[in-house]
Amino acid sequence: MTRMKRSSSSDEGFAATVAIGIVACQWWIMDELRVPSRWAGPALATALAGALLFLWLLPGGRAGRLTALRIVLVGVLVLSNVINLVALGAQAFFHAPPGALELLFTGVILWVMNVLVFGLVYWVLDCGGPEARMHGGRVVRDFVFPQHKDTDNSPNGWKLSFGDYLYLAFTGAVAFGPTDVQPYTLRAKAAMTVEGALALATLGVIIARAVSLAGP
């Protein structure tokens, strides 16, 4: 049990570090894109991250509140990513566009942020959250990984970690859909649909526009 708690704490620490990095990037990118009320989203996300850290450090009786705050936080991060993408598209197609390299760099940063944000979404979403997965019991899996079905070839003592959800988010952003990890619930399918749409818009529209700007 002690080993399981230590593993869970490490996993939550990894997820928290990623969330803080995303919020820091959003402060920068919203200012760079001159998004209206650009401070609102990052400020709300910063406050939510601070509240999550405070609750995480408190002993016992916090699982429900942690889950609720995580859901709100990832919702804010997804919405901020959508706003950033719309702002970048408007800048690229309807206003005086920046240089091709600057536009390409910003588009790649948005794509990476999309992967990281949806890694958090899947981590929070699957089986009701990390606490539900840690305590076990009968849970409904939102995502079925290969290790769930092929237990003979799974590593000894394999447990889902935040890295698995980052991998899921990366493959979803590259392939625009599921690969070896299968979504089993409607909410999982909806989340992957949104991620794929954002990734497609970023790579297929914004970067294509940057390439055209680089032409003669």
N, C-alpha and C positions, 0 to 999 in steps of 0.2 A: 504493500500500500504506500509506503514512504517513497519507493522508487517511482510509482505511478504519479504521486503528487509532485515529485521533483520534475518528472517529464512534462506534466501539465503546466507547471510554472514556467519551465523553459519555453514551451510552445507559446504560452500567452505573452511572454517577454518578447519573443520573435515577432509575433503579430503586432504587439504594441509598438515596437521599433519601426515596423513597416508603416503603421498608421501615422506615427509622428512624422516620418519622412514624407508621406503623401501630403499631410497638412502643410508642412514647410514648403513643399513644391507649389501647393496651391496659392499660398501667400504670394509667391514670386510670379507665377504664371498669370494669375488674375490681374496683377498690377501691370505685367508686361503687355497683356492684351487689352488693358484699359476697360475691363468689364464694369458696367454700372454697379454701384454699391459693392465694389470688389472686396471690401473687408468683411461683409456679412457672413458669407459661407465659411471662409477660413476661421473667423472669430467664433462662430457657433461650433465648428468642428474642434477647435482648440479647447473650448469650454467642456464639450462632451468628453474629449480625451482626458482632460484633467479630472472630471468626475469619475470616469472609468478607473483611472489610476488610484484615486482615493478609495473607491469601493473595493478594488482588488486587494489593497493593502489591509482592509478591515477583516477581522476574523469572522468566519461563519455567517450563514443566513443571508447571502448576497447573490446567489445564483440567478434568481428571477430578475432582480434589478440590473445585474450585469448584462443579462441577455437583452433586456429591453433597451438599455443604453447603447449596446453594440448595434442593434438593429437601426436605431435612430442615427447613429454615427455613420454607418455604411450607407444609409439612405442619403444623408447629406453629402457624403463623398461622391456617390454616383451622380447626384443632381449637379454638383459642382463640375464634375467631368463633362456632363452634357452641356452646361453653360459655357465652359471653356471651349469645347469643340464648336459650338455655334458661333462664339465670338471669333475664333480663328477662321472659320469659314467665311464669316462676314468680312473680316479684314482681308482675306485672300481674294474674294470675288467681287466685293461691292465697294471697298474703300481702297485707298492707295496701299498696295501690298508691300510688305517688307521685302528684303532681298530673298532670293531663292534659298540660300543656305540657312538664313535665319528662320524662314518658314518651315523648311525641312527639319531643322533641329527642334523647333517647337512641336511639330507634328509627331516626331519620334518620342519626345518627352511625354506628350499626351497619351500615346499608345502604351508606353511603359507604365504610366500612371493607371491606365485602364486595366492592365494586367494585375497590378498590385491591388487596386481597389476590389476587383472581382475575386482575387484570392481571398481577401477578407470577407467578401459577401458569402462565398461558398463555405468558408470556415465557420462563419456565424450561422449559416442556414442549415447545414447538414445535421440531421438527427436532433435538431433543436438546440445546437450549440455545443461548445467544448465540454461544459459541465455534464450535460446529458450523456455525451460520448464517454466521458471518463468514468461515470458511475455505472455505465452499462445498463443492464436490464433490457427489456424489449423495446426497441426504438425502431421507428420507420426511417429507413435510409433514403435520403434524397439523391445520393450518388452511390453507385456501386462500382468500386474499384476492382481491377483484375485480381487483387489479392483476396477479395471476398469470395470469389468463385473458384480460384485455383489455390486452395490452401496448401496443397502438397509442395508447390514451388514458391510459396511465400517465405520471406525471411523469418527466422525464429523470433517470436515475440513481437511481430509487426503490429504497430498501432498507427492509426491515422495521425498525421501531424500537419502543421500549417504548411510545410513544404509540399505535401501532396496536393493541397488546394491551390498553391501557387502554380504547380505543374499543370493542374486542370485548367486554371485561368490562362496560362500561356498557350496551351494547345488549342483552347477555345478561341483565342485571339488570332492564332495563326491559321487554323483550319476553318474558322467561323462556325464551328459546331463540335459535337462530341467526337472523340477519337476512341481511346481504349476505356475511358471512364464514361459510364452511361448515366444520364439523368433519369430518375425513376418517378419523380413527382412533378406535378404541374408547375409548382413554384420553382423547382430546379430548372425545368425546361424554359420557363419565362426568364429566369436570370441569365441563362446561357444565350437566349435569343437577344436580350438587351446587350450583353457583352459583344456578341458577334456583330450586331448592327453598328455599335460604336467603333469597333475595330475596323470594320469594312469602310465606314465613313472616313476614318482617319487615314488609313492606308490607301484606299481607292480614290478618294476625292482630294484631301488636303495635300498628300505627297505628290499626287498626279499634277496638281496645280503648281506645286513648287518646281517640278521638272519642266513644265511648260514655261514658267517664268525664266528658267535657266537657258531656254533656247534662244536662238538669234532673233 
